[in-house]
């Protein structure tokens, strides 16, 4: 299937590098990241206007659902008891 074809009626989101269809929660997260970021910016701006010391406090990190979050993580143990993690 060519995802760039004009006749594609599929509404799924494809990860071209992995050749996989992303789940609906990842699709919604990727497609709505601009509106979520803008709402977080507006909340930060409003908090800074009400409390001037808020600007110097750390900002909490957002948990975005992206293409790498769809990868399967496999943990392997090796001979010298070190734990390594692989993404497929």
C-alpha positions as CSV (number, residue, x, y, z in Angstrom):
1,X,0.0,0.0,0.0
2,X,1.3,3.4,-0.9
3,X,0.4,5.9,2.0
4,X,1.0,8.8,-0.4
5,X,-1.6,7.7,-2.9
6,X,-4.5,10.1,-3.4
7,X,-7.0,7.3,-3.5
8,X,-6.2,6.0,0.0
9,X,-9.4,6.0,2.0
10,X,-7.7,4.7,5.1
11,X,-7.8,7.0,8.2
12,X,-5.1,5.1,10.0
13,X,-1.7,6.6,10.9
14,X,1.3,4.7,9.5
15,X,4.9,4.7,10.8
16,X,6.7,4.5,7.5
17,X,10.1,3.6,9.0
18,X,8.6,0.6,10.9
19,X,5.9,-0.3,8.4
20,X,3.3,-0.5,11.1
21,X,-0.1,0.9,11.7
22,X,-0.2,2.9,14.9
23,X,-2.9,2.4,17.5
24,X,-5.7,4.9,18.0
25,X,-4.3,6.4,21.2
26,X,-1.0,7.1,19.5
27,X,-2.8,8.5,16.5
28,X,-4.8,10.8,18.6
29,X,-1.8,11.9,20.6
30,X,0.3,12.7,17.5
31,X,-2.6,14.5,15.8
32,X,-3.5,16.6,18.8
33,X,-0.1,17.5,20.1
34,X,-0.4,21.1,18.9
35,X,-3.7,21.8,20.7
36,X,-2.4,20.0,23.9
37,X,0.9,22.1,23.8
38,X,-1.0,25.3,23.3
39,X,-3.3,24.6,26.2
40,X,-0.3,23.8,28.4
41,X,1.3,27.0,27.3
42,X,-1.8,29.0,28.1
43,X,-2.0,27.4,31.6
44,X,1.7,28.1,32.2
45,X,1.2,31.7,31.0
46,X,-1.8,32.2,33.3
47,X,-0.1,30.8,36.3
48,X,2.9,33.0,35.7
49,X,0.7,36.1,35.5
50,X,-1.0,35.2,38.8
51,X,2.2,34.1,40.6
52,X,5.4,35.7,39.4
53,X,7.6,33.1,41.2
54,X,6.0,30.3,39.2
55,X,8.2,31.2,36.2
56,X,11.3,29.9,38.0
57,X,9.7,26.6,39.1
58,X,10.3,23.4,37.1
59,X,7.8,22.6,34.4
60,X,6.3,19.1,34.5
61,X,7.1,16.9,31.5
62,X,4.3,15.8,29.3
63,X,3.8,12.1,28.5
64,X,3.4,12.1,24.8
65,X,2.3,9.0,22.9
66,X,4.6,8.9,19.9
67,X,5.9,6.3,17.4
68,X,8.7,5.0,19.7
69,X,6.1,4.3,22.4
70,X,4.6,1.7,20.1
71,X,7.8,-0.2,19.9
72,X,8.1,-3.4,21.9
73,X,10.8,-3.4,24.6
74,X,12.6,-6.7,25.3
75,X,14.9,-7.1,28.2
76,X,17.8,-9.6,27.9
77,X,20.3,-10.8,30.4
78,X,23.8,-11.5,29.3
79,X,26.6,-13.6,30.6
80,X,28.1,-11.1,33.0
81,X,24.7,-10.3,34.6
82,X,24.1,-6.9,32.9
83,X,20.7,-6.1,31.8
84,X,20.2,-4.5,28.4
85,X,17.1,-3.3,26.7
86,X,16.3,-3.7,23.0
87,X,13.5,-2.0,21.0
88,X,12.1,-3.9,18.1
